[in-house]
Amino acid sequence: MDQRLKSGDILHFKQLLNENPSLLLKLTPHENTPLHIATLFGHKNIVAEIYNRQHSLLAQPNLDGDTPLHVAARAGRISIVSFLVNEMFSLPYGDIKNKGNRGIEILRMRNKWGNTVLHEVVRNHSIRMAEFLIKVDPGLACFENNMGESPLYLTARDGMLEIVNLLLMATRSSAYGGSDG
């Protein structure tokens, strides 16, 4: 990937894309897209530019099955998670019913460990991000990963009572399984 993506220099990045738009489709050896890289480095302006040019990259997993949302959540990039989720569900891009369904599908995508974006957020102990995601999709509380760990289990195990309460209030059917039973 070009250093302009890592540096966050939006003017040079736009120039680069104007010269060679196919760069958005390039992958790293770990199959990260430019959107994965920009979310990791926290460059919201570059994330916005990439997303506006190539929406489909949001649902593209890398070799670990991580979408750019998984990467942003794990890195604690709340402004980027918020931006991407809000864009996913925005009205101007056509039929809201289909857009909403696709947005829910992307939010609920699991990586190779079975973790959703919410699993990554609670591992990061991010109350604000957990609250935001639960508001957008309370159903995220219902998923267990490959180890049988739910977001509720992870938060209770780590003593994050505020997030435990959020999850319990989110849905009556929150998954509560965990690796210790």
Residue pairs with C-beta under 8 A, 6 or more apart in sequence:
1 26
1 28
1 34
1 37
2 16
2 23
4 12
4 13
4 16
5 13
5 34
5 37
5 38
5 41
5 43
5 46
6 37
6 41
8 41
8 43
8 45
8 46
10 43
10 45
10 46
10 49
13 46
13 49
14 49
16 23
17 23
17 24
17 49
17 53
21 53
23 34
24 33
24 34
24 50
24 53
24 54
24 57
25 33
25 54
26 33
26 34
27 33
28 36
28 37
28 62
30 62
30 63
30 64
31 61
31 62
31 63
32 40
32 62
32 71
33 57
33 60
33 62
33 68
34 50
34 57
35 47
35 50
35 51
35 54
35 57
35 58
35 60
35 68
36 62
36 66
36 68
36 71
38 46
38 47
38 50
38 68
39 47
39 68
39 69
39 71
39 72
39 75
39 77
39 80
39 84
40 71
40 72
40 75
42 75
42 77
42 80
44 79
44 80
44 83
47 68
47 80
47 83
47 84
48 83
50 57
51 57
51 58
51 84
51 87
55 93
57 68
58 67
58 68
58 69
58 84
58 88
58 106
59 67
59 102
59 105
59 106
59 109
60 67
60 68
61 67
61 109
61 111
62 71
64 111
64 112
64 113
65 109
65 110
65 111
65 112
65 113
66 74
66 111
67 106
67 109
67 111
67 117
68 84
69 81
69 84
69 85
69 106
69 107
69 109
69 117
70 109
70 111
70 115
70 117
70 120
72 80
72 81
72 84
73 81
73 117
73 118
73 120
73 121
73 124
73 126
73 129
74 120
74 123
74 124
76 124
76 126
76 129
78 126
78 128
78 129
78 132
81 117
81 121
81 129
81 132
81 133
82 129
82 132
85 103
85 107
85 132
85 133
85 136
88 99
88 102
88 103
88 106
88 107
89 99
89 100
89 103
89 136
90 99
91 99
93 99
104 137
104 139
107 116
107 117
107 133
107 136
107 137
107 140
108 116
108 137
108 139
108 140
108 143
109 116
109 117
110 116
110 143
110 145
113 145
113 146
113 147
114 143
114 144
114 145
114 146
114 147
115 145
116 140
116 143
116 145
116 151
117 133
117 140
118 130
118 133
118 134
118 140
118 141
118 143
118 151
119 143
119 145
119 149
119 151
119 154
121 129
121 130
121 133
121 151
122 130
122 151
122 154
122 155
122 158
122 160
122 163
123 154
125 158
125 160
125 163
127 160
127 162
127 163
127 166
130 151
130 155
130 163
130 166
130 167
131 166
133 140
134 140
134 141
134 166
134 167
134 170
138 170
138 171
139 171
140 151
141 150
141 151
141 152
141 167
141 170
141 171
141 174
141 175
142 150
142 171
142 173
142 174
142 175
143 150
143 151
143 175
144 150
144 153
144 175
144 177
147 179
148 177
148 178
148 179
149 177
149 178
149 179
150 174
150 175
150 176
150 177
150 178
151 163
151 167
151 174
151 175
152 164
152 167
152 168
152 174
152 175
152 176
153 175
153 176
153 177
153 178
153 179
154 178
155 163
155 164
155 167
156 164
156 178
157 178
157 180
167 174
168 174
